[in-house]
Amino acid sequence: MKLSRPVSWFLLAFGVWSWVIWVTFAKNLFKDASGLAFEDGSPTAYLWVHLALAVTSFILGTAVGVIGLRGVRATKSV
């Protein structure tokens, strides 16, 4: 399957955006002062659920970004 150049760039940008957004979210999650993520120093279900969401998004963002990067590289050689 061939990806067009604009689609490849979009996928690459989405992968980078995903990392920027979710890294920021994960940092803020661990700095949480509201008591949602930690209760008496112990992680809560809120933390585990949102950490799972962040990790899943890291994996999917990486996969989409790699597909985009490969598409960009393939269109440059043509």
C-alpha positions in Angstrom: 0.0 0.0 0.0 1.3 3.5 -0.9 0.6 6.5 1.3 0.5 9.9 -0.3 2.9 12.5 1.0 0.3 14.6 2.8 -1.2 11.5 4.5 2.3 10.4 5.6 3.1 13.8 7.1 -0.3 13.8 8.8 0.4 10.4 10.4 3.9 11.5 11.5 2.5 14.8 13.0 -0.2 12.8 14.8 2.4 10.5 16.3 4.5 13.4 17.5 1.4 15.3 18.8 0.3 12.1 20.7 3.7 11.9 22.5 3.7 15.6 23.4 0.1 15.5 24.8 0.4 12.2 26.7 3.8 12.9 28.2 2.5 16.2 29.6 -0.6 14.3 30.8 1.5 11.6 32.5 3.7 14.2 34.2 0.7 16.1 35.5 -0.9 12.8 36.7 2.1 12.0 38.9 2.2 15.6 40.2 -1.6 15.5 41.1 -2.3 17.4 44.3 -6.1 17.0 44.3 -6.0 13.5 45.8 -7.4 11.7 42.8 -4.2 9.9 41.8 -2.8 9.2 45.2 -4.6 8.6 48.5 -2.3 8.6 51.6 0.7 8.0 49.2 -0.9 5.0 47.6 -1.9 4.9 43.9 -5.7 4.9 43.3 -7.8 3.3 40.6 -7.9 6.7 38.9 -4.1 6.7 38.5 -4.0 3.1 37.1 -6.8 3.7 34.6 -5.3 6.9 33.4 -1.8 5.5 33.3 -3.2 2.6 31.2 -4.7 5.1 28.8 -1.5 7.0 28.5 0.6 3.9 27.9 -1.9 2.7 25.2 -1.8 6.1 23.6 2.1 6.1 23.6 2.1 2.7 21.8 -0.6 3.7 19.3 1.0 7.1 18.7 4.4 5.5 18.2 2.9 3.0 15.7 1.1 5.7 13.7 4.2 7.9 13.8 6.4 5.1 12.5 4.0 4.4 9.6 4.0 8.1 8.8 7.8 8.3 8.9 8.1 5.3 6.7 5.7 6.9 4.3 7.6 10.2 4.2 10.9 8.4 3.6 9.3 6.3 0.8 7.9 9.4 -1.0 11.3 11.2 -0.8 13.0 8.4 -2.7 10.5 8.5 -5.6 
